[in-house]
Amino acid sequence: MTGTNRFAGRTVLITSADIYMGPAISERFEMEGAQVIRDTGQYADADDPARIVAAAGTVDVLVVNLLPAKMGRVPIQDVSEQAWQNMFATLVHPTMRFMKAVLPQMIERREGKIIVVTSAAPLRAIPAASAYTAARGAQNALVLAAGTEVARHNVQINAIGQNFVYGGYPLNAMDKPEIREPVLRDVPSQRIAEGWEQAELVLFLASQNSNFICGQVIPFAGGWVTIG
């Protein structure tokens, strides 16, 4: 792929840029001429997001890309208090804090984009994934509420509820029967998406072509959500 410099002169801050969808998104923005700040923090400290945004200066696009260190399948009755708290501390609280940190400057400029990479899990039930699903659902709900609140300031906040994407899945995922069989059975597209495909959706939501899309959680799961 070759870029067209559609984000030349724009500053894009990407959280956890070294994991999940961070590498693919960073690469696509850089290919399109953006100044990309690849942050790789853990965000355990409540002050981290404000400090990172302040250091970045003007942020035209914020991509909140977060992934818990451990997911796994655990029946609801066996979910520990610590695991529950950790899931929200990793996914939900940093999302809110990064929004709070960057929104004042975007509202003042009357321009800005926030894209939150979440999951399709809350859009279709996944057994034994209650903590993860609840935390991703909280992220999605925050996007809906905040996105409609700031839309009048010409600031757009949206989320991508994804599943079956390389980055979230390892490159050899389809070699594993426990992954291949559900994909072929449950995903209408019958494949796992490439990271650049998801990144292109992020770039669309970060562009001026999406200014009328506000407070939405857009499924990106090959039809998996639709047939749920």
N, C-alpha and C positions, 0 to 999 in steps of 0.2 A: 504493500500500500504506500501511496505517496500523499503527503499532506497538501493543503491549500492555504495554510496560514490563516485559517478562519478565526483563530484565537490569538493572533499576534497582538502584543501589547496588553494582554490580559494576565492577571495573576491568579493562579489556581492553587488553593491549599487543599491537600489531600491527607487525611488522617490514616494512620496505620498503613502507610503507602507500600510497605514491604510485604504485606499479607493480603489474603482474600482477593478482592478485585483491585487492590491498590496498584500492583505492577502494570496490569493491562490498561487501567484508566490513565495512569501517569504517562505511559508510553504514547497513548493516542493524543493526549493534550500536548505533549512535547512535540509530537509530529506535526501538530497543527499550529505551532509557533507560540504556545503559551509559556509564560514563566511559571514553572511548576515547583511548588514547595512540597517536597516529599517528607512529611513528618512521620517519624517512626516511634513515637512515644507510647507509653502504656496508659496515661491519663488517670492514674490512680488518685492523684492529688486533685482536689476540687479546683485548685487555682491553675492547673496546667493549661486548659483551653484558653483562658484569658491571656495567659503569658504568651502562648504560641501565636495567637491572633495578633497581639500587640507587636510581637517581633516581626511578623509578616508584613505589617503595614497595611496598605490598601489590598483588600481581598475582593476580587471580582466574583470568584466562584469558590464555594466551599463544598468539598465532597467529604461527607462523613462516612467513612468506611471502617467498620469495626467488626471484630470477630472474637468470640470467647476462646480462651485457651483450651477449654475442654467442653465438649458437648455430650455425646453419648446418649444412649436410650435408657431411661430410668423410669419405672412406673411412678405415678404421682405419689403414692403412699410411701415411696422410698426416697423421695427428693429431700435432701438434707436442707436445713435452714441456711447453712453456709453456701451450698450450691445455688440456692434460690437467690440469696443476696448477691453473690458474685456475678450471676448472670445479669442482674439489673445494674450492678456497679460497672460492668464492662460495656454494656450496650446502651442502656437508657440514659443514665446520668451524664456520660460524656456528650451524648447527642444534644441534650438540653443545654449543657454548659457551652458547647461550641456555638450553638444557635445564639444564646444570650450574648456571647462575646463578639460575634461578627455582625449581628443585626443592627446595632446602633449606627455603624458607619454605612451600611447598605441603605438604611432608611433615610439617613441624612443625604446621601447621594441620589436617592430615589432610583436605585438600580442595584441588582445583585441576584445571585442564584445560589441556592443551597440544594444539593442533591444528597439524599441519604440512601446508602445501599443497605437494604434490609433483607427480608426473606419472604418467600411466598408461603412459608409455614403457617402464619396466622390466617391465611386466606383459604386454607384447606387443612383439616386436622391431620396431624402426624402423631400416631400413638407413641406413648412413652417419651415425649419430648415437651412436656408441659412447661418447664422452666424456660427453655429456649423459645418456645412458641409465645409464651406470655410476654417475654422481654421484647421480642421482635414486634409483637402486637402493640406494645406500648410505644415503641419507636414509630410505628405506622400511625397510631392515634395522635401522637405529638405532631407529626407532619401534617395531618389533616387539620388539626386545631391551629397550629402556628401558621400554616400555609394560607389559610383563609383569613387569618388575622392581619397578616402583613401584605396581602395582595394589593390593598389600596395604596401602598407605598411603592408600587411597581417592583416589588421584590417577590420572587417566586421560590417557594419551597416545595419540593416533590420527593417522592421515594420510589425506588425500584425494588419491588418484591420479587426476588429471584429464587430460582432453584434449577438444578441441573445445568450448571455453568462451570466450565473449567476455570479454576481459581478457587471456587468453592468446592469443586471436586478435583482430585488429582488427575494428572494427565493420563495415567493408566487405568482410570476408573472403569472403562468399558471392558477391561480384561478381567474384571472381578464379577463372577456370576451374581453375587448379592446386590450389585449395582446394575449390571447389564440387564438382568431379567426384569426388574421394576421399570427401568427406562423403556424397554421394548414393549412392556405390558401397559404402563400407565401414562406415558408421555406421548401425546399424539405425534409429535415431531420425530419420535423414536431415535433421538440422539441427545448428546450433551452439547450445549452451545459453546462456541469459542469465546475466549475472554474479550476479544476485540469487538464481538457483536454486542456484548453488554456495554462495553465502553462507548460504542457509537451512540447508544441510547442515552448514556450519561452526557455525552457531548451535545446531543440534540437538546436535552433539558437545560444545558448550560448556555445554549445559544439564544439569540434574540428571536429565533423562530418559534420559541415555546412560551412567549410572554403571556399567553392566555391560558396556560396550564398552571393551576395553583392548587396546592393542598391535595395532590393526588398520590395514590399508591398504585403504580403501574406494574401489573404482573409481567414477569419475564421468565417464563417457565415452559415454553414449548407446548402450551395448551393444557398443562397439568392442572392448573387452577380451574380452567373452564369446565373440565369434565368432573370436577370434584363434587 
